[in-house]
Amino acid sequence: MIPRKAFLLAAGEGTRLKPLTDGTPKCLLPLGSRPLLEWWLRILEKIGVAEVLVNTHHLADRVESFVRARRGAVVVRTAYEPRLLGSAGTLAFQRGFVKEERSFWIFYADTVIAAELSPLADLHEQRGACLTAGLFKSPDPASGGVVEIDAENRIVSFEEKPARPRSELVAAGAYVAGQDIFKVLPASFDPAAKPLDIGKDMLPKLLSCARAMLLDGPVVDIGTPQNYARARREWDRIGLERRLGGAA
């Protein structure tokens, strides 16, 4: 069963990408012929998502203007965060968005994923997981969330930005989740509380029921100037524009 709703986490300030993000929110930085957010909305359309919640913070009006002007099959809701809630904090605060859903997607908007995503949903359903993470082989695993999995796709260890990575497999910022994730998040999240992070505050508490798989295709985190430059340089090789189309 392919989930019909998705969270697209796009509220980050893009501090590491300054000065590029001084006047442009990170999710609207250009890649190929379109902003990154446009590619994400096309990916969501392709995998059958009907409705997405995009959280906003830095230059939120720019994101909201882009969403209002766009026409597409996916219904896009924006949720402004005056104070950043953190990736898991957003899930906790906006849990009502998916309260009727058996499963749903969670994506980080600052990652380019040109891999097929439906196998991730298939594995989640087959294994009855609480959370299923997409992985990629990173050239610099110490900069991400390092994951070890066994032959049954169970996550046996997870460590955020370790000094000595035990694996080259890193979380790609693509997840399928079920309602059980909310058991490890506050039932009533206070926006004034400490921000909560998926990698630090949620995933480690779900290892007993979490699964993961290596995605079959390119994955590029654009969160640093070096990675963003590499994504632009290798855009043709990544192939996302060929698959999704560059025309409006």
Beta strands, then each sheet from edge to edge (+ up, - down):
strand 1: 5-9
strand 2: 30-31
strand 3: 34-35
strand 4: 51-56
strand 5: 75-80
strand 6: 103-108
strand 7: 111-113
strand 8: 131-137
strand 9: 145-149
strand 10: 155-160
strand 11: 169-178
strand 12: 210-214
strand 13: 219-221
sheet 1: 5+ 4+ 1+ 6+ 11- 8+ 12+
sheet 2: 2+ 3-
sheet 3: 7+ 13-
sheet 4: 9+ 10-
end
